Amino acid sequence: MADTEVDVQKIHIRSADGAESDATVFTAEELPPKALVISTPAIGVPASYYEPLARELARHGFCVVTAELRGIG
């Protein structure tokens, strides 16, 4: 599974009250998702810090979404 390609999709989110945030979706190109993992960062840690973990989980068949906390990032 280490050679499984990971598809990365960036998403920009705007809520009804105008707050904006970014999210990233990681999926394995050849594998159907086993489950969805939603990763929210620790306070003061950017969501990008979790990208290596998200890519590894995606390589093993999980769909992973990382996102910045509201008002951060």
C-alpha positions in Angstrom: 0.0 0.0 0.0 3.0 2.3 0.4 2.9 2.9 -3.4 -0.8 3.8 -3.5 -1.3 7.2 -5.0 -3.1 9.7 -2.9 -5.6 12.2 -4.4 -5.6 15.6 -2.6 -8.5 18.1 -3.0 -8.5 21.5 -1.4 -11.8 23.0 -0.4 -12.6 26.6 0.7 -15.6 26.8 3.0 -17.7 30.0 3.7 -20.4 29.7 6.3 -23.7 31.6 6.3 -22.3 34.2 8.7 -19.3 34.9 6.4 -16.7 33.0 8.3 -14.2 31.3 6.0 -12.0 28.2 6.4 -10.0 25.8 4.3 -10.2 22.0 4.3 -8.3 19.3 2.5 -9.6 15.9 1.4 -7.2 12.9 1.0 -8.3 9.7 -0.7 -6.6 6.7 -2.3 -7.0 6.7 -6.0 -7.4 3.0 -6.4 -9.2 2.1 -3.1 -12.9 2.5 -2.1 -13.0 4.4 1.2 -13.2 2.2 4.3 -14.4 5.0 6.5 -14.2 8.8 6.9 -11.6 10.3 9.3 -12.1 14.0 10.2 -9.0 15.5 11.7 -9.2 18.8 13.5 -5.9 20.4 14.6 -4.8 21.2 18.1 -5.1 24.9 19.0 -2.1 26.7 17.6 -1.2 23.9 15.2 -2.0 24.3 11.5 -4.0 21.5 9.8 -1.1 21.0 7.4 0.9 19.5 10.3 -1.4 16.4 10.0 -0.8 16.0 6.3 1.7 13.1 6.6 -0.8 11.2 8.8 -3.7 12.0 6.5 -1.7 10.7 3.5 -0.8 7.5 5.3 -4.3 6.8 6.4 -5.5 7.5 2.8 -3.0 5.0 1.5 -4.7 2.4 3.7 -8.1 3.1 2.3 -9.5 5.9 4.6 -11.0 9.1 3.3 -9.4 11.8 5.5 -10.5 15.5 5.9 -8.3 18.0 7.6 -9.6 21.4 8.3 -8.6 24.6 10.1 -10.5 25.6 13.2 -13.0 28.4 12.7 -11.1 31.7 12.8 -7.7 30.1 12.6 -5.6 29.5 9.4 
